[in-house]
Amino acid sequence: MSKQVIVVGSGNAALCAGIAALEAGAQVLMLEKAGPDLAGGNTKYTAGAMRFAYDSGADLKPLLRDPDDPRLLRTEFGSYTQDKFGADLLGFNDGRPLSPEQDKLIRRSGETMQWLAQHDVTFEPIYSRQSFEKDGRFVFWGGLTLAADNEGVGLFDMEMAAFRRLGGTVRFDSAVTGLVQDNGKITGVRVGDTEIAADAVILASGGFEASADMRVKHIGPDWAEAKVRGTPMNTGDGLVMAVEAGAQEYGLYGGCHATPMDLHMANYGNLDLPHGDRKNYRKICYFLGLMLNARGARFVDEGINFRNYTYAQFGRAVLEQPGHFAWQVFDAKVFDLLYGEYHFHDAHFVEADTLEALIPMLDGVDAVAARRTLEAFNAAVDDQTEFDPTILDGKGTIGLPLAKSNWAQRLDQGPFRAYPVTGGITFTYGGLKVDDAGAVMDRADAPIPGLYACGELVGGVFYNGYPGGSGLTSGAVFGRQAGYGAARA
Ligand SMILES: Cc1cc2nc3c(=O)[nH]c(=O)nc-3n(C[C@H](O)[C@H](O)[C@H](O)COP(=O)(O)OP(=O)(O)OC[C@H]3O[C@@H](n4cnc5c(N)ncnc54)[C@H](O)[C@@H]3O)c2cc1C
């Protein structure tokens, strides 16, 4: 008789787990807290970009929605080796070696993408953001080459279609509120007053980024106020249930991905906006100007590195300032370089012809101190080096206690603009420990019978940041593992 498997959640990790369990012969019921509109969790908010190791463009062809796209003849995907993926992850590990989970993510990333393609999940090259045109050819530069056809919503739709084709069942508006445990073994779940029995339960219900209480408990008091960039549903339910059932907490609970966001955006992401517009609450051009806190002081080296390497950390830096906000200040010289998000119809900013007129408009900021900071900054800018935003130009400040290391230009050309920002949390890094079958480990390092986990719930995959596109791949790798594990146990 086939196994009965329950999957909790309906994002990328849940769907990969469900597809794998069905493939392995189980009957699968997916229980999703949200209604059909918000089902799919953070997965639907993404650009669908997925990072994986590959040796050459030939590995990518079977993944493409349109393998006959004439642009492919003029495209250089290069290679993204497992070693390179490892080096990129190590760059965020604060000196830690690769964890076993990171190692698995790297090794299984390529084969998992091929597996998704076998289930008719298809991808498109990210020409617009990850390649540049050189001598009539498209050259990819960062190892992140493909995104799901129609981004996160497309990924959800294609995976859901595969799940249903294989015979999976989904129930929306069905928040799992507890696990049923019998003699240590998980034998089902509770949805309100109802118990649903299963041979195995796979938790794929995301992290705790949308729970203010859990953010405060694990990350710190400043995080009560954080904006949430994605779904309001990921309140750590699966994590709490698993720990109550004896699971071991694993990974960096104080760690999360967080980005500077418009101070006046809504408290959660908004799926009703078209995809491009959803990103417009993000404000990550601080490297072209300065950030001032309520004390009128700078608090980070805005130009310490390319924004790819700072944007996921500076959300935290902003949130930890007094009042949890900062102002990003620019002059007219860089207006054309500011990303589209700064020109979004809903972007909040103030503008004045002179810095003197702008400073009193910075709500909540000590104006006297702000003026002193701006004057000191302008006086410290290195005039000898040329500004070049395409490289680490070394145009820094001289003699300031807190330097700006690159792209330091005087704020001296009106009009001047300032944008109020806060920190927006994307997802959390702390989670559960799973074994090679995806089973959740207890505090004595033994698997809890009948309990599996995947996706944001798996700890040990990310520490102080991550190379973009790794979250979805992690969900797919660990989701597939949990699906097979639960169906075959
Ligand atoms: C704005 C934004 C952009 C991003 N862009 C990218 C990107 O381009 N590439 C990338 O790799 N990553 C990206 N990420 C990160 C990515 O979204 C996550 O890594 C990934 O989606 C996590 O997948 P998951 O299946 O674990 O969680 P989710 O997709 O969040 O799914 C969790 C599901 O569980 C449900 N749930 C929660 N509690 C319960 C309960 N008690 N009972 C039943 N169901 C429950 C939720 O409603 C949700 O549907 C982005 C995140 C955000 C917020």
The ligand as a Tripos MOL2 file, in Angstrom:
@<TRIPOS>MOLECULE
LIG
   53    58     1     0     0
SMALL
NO_CHARGES

@<TRIPOS>ATOM
      1 C1         10.9590   39.6910   -2.3700 C.3       1 LIG1
      2 C2         11.7550   38.4170   -2.4020 C.ar      1 LIG1
      3 C3         12.5290   38.1040   -3.5340 C.ar      1 LIG1
      4 C4         13.2950   36.9260   -3.5710 C.ar      1 LIG1
      5 N1         13.9780   36.5960   -4.7310 N.ar      1 LIG1
      6 C5         14.6150   35.4000   -4.8140 C.ar      1 LIG1
      7 C6         15.1820   34.9380   -6.0570 C.ar      1 LIG1
      8 O1         15.0390   35.5550   -7.1290 O.2       1 LIG1
      9 N2         15.8610   33.7500   -6.0460 N.ar      1 LIG1
     10 C7         15.9750   32.9860   -4.9060 C.ar      1 LIG1
     11 O2         16.6100   31.9410   -4.9460 O.2       1 LIG1
     12 N3         15.3840   33.3670   -3.7410 N.ar      1 LIG1
     13 C8         14.7100   34.5340   -3.6780 C.ar      1 LIG1
     14 N4         14.0750   34.8830   -2.5000 N.ar      1 LIG1
     15 C9         14.1220   33.9180   -1.3640 C.3       1 LIG1
     16 C10        13.0780   32.8050   -1.6200 C.3       1 LIG1
     17 O3         11.8050   33.3900   -1.6610 O.3       1 LIG1
     18 C11        13.0640   31.7350   -0.5730 C.3       1 LIG1
     19 O4         14.3490   31.2440   -0.3770 O.3       1 LIG1
     20 C12        12.1520   30.5640   -0.9960 C.3       1 LIG1
     21 O5         11.0050   30.9930   -1.6480 O.3       1 LIG1
     22 C13        11.7540   29.7740    0.1900 C.3       1 LIG1
     23 O6         10.9360   28.7070   -0.2470 O.3       1 LIG1
     24 P1         10.1120   27.8680    0.7980 P.3       1 LIG1
     25 O7          9.3050   26.9060   -0.0010 O.co2     1 LIG1
     26 O8         10.9950   27.3670    1.8670 O.co2     1 LIG1
     27 O9          9.1610   28.9500    1.5050 O.3       1 LIG1
     28 P2          7.8880   29.7090    0.9390 P.3       1 LIG1
     29 O10         7.9340   29.8210   -0.5390 O.co2     1 LIG1
     30 O11         7.7710   30.9760    1.6860 O.co2     1 LIG1
     31 O12         6.6800   28.7330    1.3070 O.3       1 LIG1
     32 C14         6.2650   28.5360    2.6390 C.3       1 LIG1
     33 C15         4.7780   28.2170    2.6090 C.3       1 LIG1
     34 O13         4.3420   27.6910    3.8580 O.3       1 LIG1
     35 C16         3.0600   28.2250    4.1560 C.3       1 LIG1
     36 N5          2.8180   28.0840    5.5930 N.ar      1 LIG1
     37 C17         3.3860   28.7960    6.6100 C.ar      1 LIG1
     38 N6          2.9270   28.3430    7.7920 N.ar      1 LIG1
     39 C18         2.0530   27.3340    7.5200 C.ar      1 LIG1
     40 C19         1.2330   26.4760    8.3220 C.ar      1 LIG1
     41 N7          1.2140   26.5710    9.6670 N.pl3     1 LIG1
     42 N8          0.4450   25.5560    7.7110 N.ar      1 LIG1
     43 C20         0.4330   25.4540    6.3540 C.ar      1 LIG1
     44 N9          1.1770   26.2480    5.5430 N.ar      1 LIG1
     45 C21         1.9840   27.1680    6.1240 C.ar      1 LIG1
     46 C22         3.1570   29.6460    3.6450 C.3       1 LIG1
     47 O14         1.8860   30.2310    3.4430 O.3       1 LIG1
     48 C23         3.9180   29.4350    2.3240 C.3       1 LIG1
     49 O15         3.0480   29.1560    1.2640 O.3       1 LIG1
     50 C24        13.2940   36.0380   -2.4450 C.ar      1 LIG1
     51 C25        12.4870   36.3370   -1.3300 C.ar      1 LIG1
     52 C26        11.7100   37.5040   -1.3100 C.ar      1 LIG1
     53 C27        10.8370   37.7670   -0.1110 C.3       1 LIG1
@<TRIPOS>BOND
     1     1     2 1
     2     2     3 ar
     3     2    52 ar
     4     3     4 ar
     5     4     5 ar
     6     4    50 ar
     7     5     6 ar
     8     6     7 ar
     9     6    13 1
    10     7     8 2
    11     7     9 ar
    12     9    10 ar
    13    10    11 2
    14    10    12 ar
    15    12    13 ar
    16    13    14 ar
    17    14    15 1
    18    14    50 ar
    19    15    16 1
    20    16    17 1
    21    16    18 1
    22    18    19 1
    23    18    20 1
    24    20    21 1
    25    20    22 1
    26    22    23 1
    27    23    24 1
    28    24    25 2
    29    24    26 1
    30    24    27 1
    31    27    28 1
    32    28    29 2
    33    28    30 1
    34    28    31 1
    35    31    32 1
    36    32    33 1
    37    33    34 1
    38    33    48 1
    39    34    35 1
    40    35    36 1
    41    35    46 1
    42    36    37 ar
    43    36    45 ar
    44    37    38 ar
    45    38    39 ar
    46    39    40 ar
    47    39    45 ar
    48    40    41 1
    49    40    42 ar
    50    42    43 ar
    51    43    44 ar
    52    44    45 ar
    53    46    47 1
    54    46    48 1
    55    48    49 1
    56    50    51 ar
    57    51    52 ar
    58    52    53 1
@<TRIPOS>SUBSTRUCTURE
     1 LIG1         1 GROUP 0 **** ****
